[in-house]
Amino acid sequence: MSQLTDEISRRRTFAIISHPDAGKTTLTEKLLLFGGAIHIAGAVKSNKIKKTATSDWMEIEKQRGISVATSVMGFEYDGYKINILDTPGHQDFAEDTYRTLTAVDSVIIVVDVAKGVEQQTRKLMEVCRMRNTPVIIFVNKLDREGRDPFDILDELEQELHISVRPLSWPINIGAKFKGVYNIHEHSLDLFTPDKQKVTERVEIESIDDPRIDEAVGETDAAKLREDLELIEGVYPAFETEEYLAGKVAPVFFGSALNTFGVKELLDCFVKIAPSPRPVEAVERKISPEEETFSGFVFKIHANMDPNHRSCIAFVKICSGKFERNAPYRHVRSGKTLKFAAPTAFMAQKKSIVDEAFPGDIVGIPDTGNFKIGDTLTTSEELHFKGLPSFSPEMFKYIENTDPMKSKQLDKGIQQLMDEGVAQLFTNQFNGRKIIGTVGQLQFEVIQYRLLHEYGAQCRWEPISLYKACWITSDDQEALEAFKRRKHQFMATDREGRDVFLADSSYVLQMAQSDFPKIRFYFSSEF
Ligand code: G4P
């Protein structure tokens, strides 16, 4: 095997996603502990912003700093190079999470055994389904009272629209929780709460082994056998191929806080999870094994120091080997760029790297060259697909309150939009700028950052909008007619594409039925 294929096959790049509080941060930290990447629990700070609208800004700033450090966590485990991409916990930053999902090859979904599938989990799963991303589910907090595991499995299937296959099975739950039977490997792990170390493992021959009865008692052993029989009857045998195709999600049970069931999850994950997969560009499919380098920017992070307007662009490597100081083509601008100080993220530390491989993320210090979705190549004209903007859910007019600073404001808005903080639409009728977000918090972050990083002041004015949708038509005349009829509600996005601003769902429905030749899109990728 060449060095490139060797490096590719040992890489696992994934994200852990969950509804806030299900245990994503705790699980991430425990995985890092196993990788030896950190040595004490509590080292990974949650980057979630717990407070909402009235949160104090220092908190947001602090959180932003933390989320740079924990944006990508790379570590070595058992010969594998693992890259965990962190996603913001707060739902107002969901768009950021969606984009991060374009840079991973698989995901682990954490579900709270008491709460089951929650709203955010459902939404994130939709994005995974759109991309056929393989998912593994970790049912967490078994040390607490929760639902019956069979009910949880049913709920996962119904709510997440994916077939599931348990690969481990809990013995009781909450106060009576005794451990987990590993269906995959026929072993029994006994639960010892609050032990940060390895759990006690009972090696067994088969499910009939009397050692199970000795370990958990006859009643629970009988119940376990009954449950397993039911599982084998109901769920088809696990096939890795089906998991890789995004059709079946293997399910593990455990307790992240107690480091219970985590190692089993990790061991199975490295074995079955995909190494970097081919990526679709507009022009063609790019295989990671291609010798020439290509990659795309999926995230831009502004630096903490407002005096230096520097950012870090996060580049996911799609093919070939990335090398420091090599000339790469920045496809959007046509410029050739060299990167003297690309950073890799290992165990929370940033360090300069000389080379990186498909599946890896490199951070490139940037002073405004990059936008989300930009492609870097060795020379080829490539554009990666799959970084959609979704129709925002909240809209406000942004107005300048300091006429002396209008330049700063424009620049600030432009750069924040390049970072993907929110979306900008310009009303074609009155030229006013509209900012669209998925949550209230983003408006506050924008206002704060404009002031502190650009010295620009703005205020928000209400606009009552239901949705912004991108429109196209094969019939140019029909398109023009629509735009004339709706001229007050037409805007352009930053790429100059036509966007229809519907002020109610009724108006949108009417427009859809009155103008059958017009196609309406709710994400910018079409
Ligand atoms: P998130 O990133 O998905 O938002 O969740 P996070 O890991 O921060 O976990 C949310 C809360 O759930 C934390 O408690 C955490 O300690 C707890 N937790 C995680 N895994 C388990 C588990 O297996 N069992 C139990 N009983 N609790 C678990 P917190 O009180 O909100 O935060 P903290 O003060 O402990 O940090």
Residues whose N, C-alpha, C, O or C-beta is under 5 A from the ligand:
A	BS01	G4P	S18 H19 P20 D21 A22 G23 K24 T25 T26 L27 S46 G89 N140 K141 L142 D143 R144 G254 S255 A256 L257 N258
